[in-house]
Amino acid sequence: MHKPPIALQCPNPECLAANSDGRPFCAKCGTFVPQRYLLAAGESIALKPGEMLAGRYYYHGDGIFLDAQPGLLPQLPDEVPEFIEPYLRLFPERVRVPQAYGFASDKGMTVWFLEKAPIVADANGVRWRPSLQESWAGATPLRQLHWLWQMARLWTPMRATGVASSLLDDRLLRVEGGLLRLLRLEFDRTPPTLAQLGEFWQLWVPGARTEIAEFLDRLCQNLRSGDIGSPEALVTALDRALTLYGRTQSYKIQIATQTDRGPSRVRNEDACYPEPGSRRTYSNNALGIVCDGVGGHEGGDVASKTAIEVIERGLSQYQFSGEMLAQGSLVPAIEAAILESNRAISDRNNSEQRQGRQRMGTTLVMSLIHGHETYIAHVGDSRAYLIGSDNCYQITLDDDVASRDVRLGYALYRDALQNYSAGSLVQALGMGPSNTLHPTVERFILDGDCVFLLCSDGLSDRDRVEQYWRSDILPVLEDK
């Protein structure tokens, strides 16, 4: 763990001890003390490295700050300023796009901070993650294609929010393993075109791996000529290349499951697939599911088991198929299986005339791995995390009031969490008709070793995953 340059205040309001040794837990009371590195949303900072801003934020240089009081809320605005709005609109892309944290006013300046920016802090110091340009030539063909695929997927939402030119700026494109990450966002002066993207990508052709160089050169020509005229066509072309190259790779997939009712529950309303206590190894295709009965409602254990039975039955043909399927065919199949599970639970609620809190429901998070792809789907607040060699990311977005408010641009996430109903679910399986249910399905490309952690809120509450992933999950990735 990187040792911070200043003492960090314990976030426990009954302790507030100063911690300067860089350990993740307070030496006095044992509370988790996050090292929260923030990035200035603007580039011009009139501070010298080592100075403090507002008596709280230690400045490292290069726009990087360390919050010395991570247990306190930052200053939050009465109204969200216009230049912060794109970060909120892109909240669903927060694995790749940093998020607005708050601001500080001091020394005649106002600095807006971004959290979860591509910053690394280790024995070599605190700095930005390496740029795409620095990392390009040394990457595998699959990873090079993966980075381009992520840019293509981001093009539409970023163009809709007026910041797509950020994808054409070498300085802003950072990488962390297989993840492409934006340093910050910049507004478009004029809406960029796919032809401009093709011109930008042409710069990467000389450093492309031999296996994909010809394809990338042809792709750039088609973008510049207009033969590829939509982001969807671009993603499709890259998907074909990923599938062709992904078939040449071998995969080893390991799934382990466990569940526990906890110290205070009368019964366990969580359920998982494969069954609890399983440890299985697969070569190409695998399915993992976690469901958690909705708290405060009856029959959560029945709902969670029903959901797993229906989804597993609906997707078994894909789980055990050795064939590579047509691109895009799995998303509708996953959505259909989830909607069918919702119907099964809802029909039982209706047949038993359950109303209000008598209605049983469940959350869901699942992963269907198919060759070089992982499909992550969820409903409710059960989560999926992606864990690599030196970081952990929450890759699902809770279906709760706080997340909804941020996506609509109403508030910063830290502010939205203060709402008394922030954690209230806006949807779960079994609580209503299927035509009002909107499951989220996302696709991730496997271009290196990683761990996907699927869990209910019994594990993710109170930032437990963020606290313990290094000690308890990273050794799995390292074969320890």
ABEGO torsion letter per residue (X at the ends): XBBBABBBBBABAAAGBBBAAGBABBAAAGBBBBBBBBBBABABBBBBBGBBBGGABBBAEGGBBBBABAABBBBBBABBBAAAAAAAAAAAAAAABBBBAEBBBBGGBBBBBBBGBBBBBBAAEBBBBBBAAAAAAABBAAAAAAAAAAAAAAAAAAAAAGAAAAAABAAABBBBEABBBBABBBBBABBBBAAAAAAAAAAAAAABBAAAAAAAAAAAAAAAAGABABAAAAAAAAAAAAAAAAAABBBBBBBBBBBBAEAABABBABBBOBBBGBBBBBAABBBBBBBBBBBGBBGAAAAAAAAAAAAAAAAAAAAABABBBBBGAAAAAAAAAAAAAAAAAAAAAAAAGBBEAABBBBBBBBBBBBEABBBBBBBEABBBBBBBAABBBBABBBBBAAAAAAAAGABBAAAAAABAAAABBABBBGABBAAABBBBBBBBBBABBBBBBBBBAAAABGGAAAAAAAAAAAAAAAGX
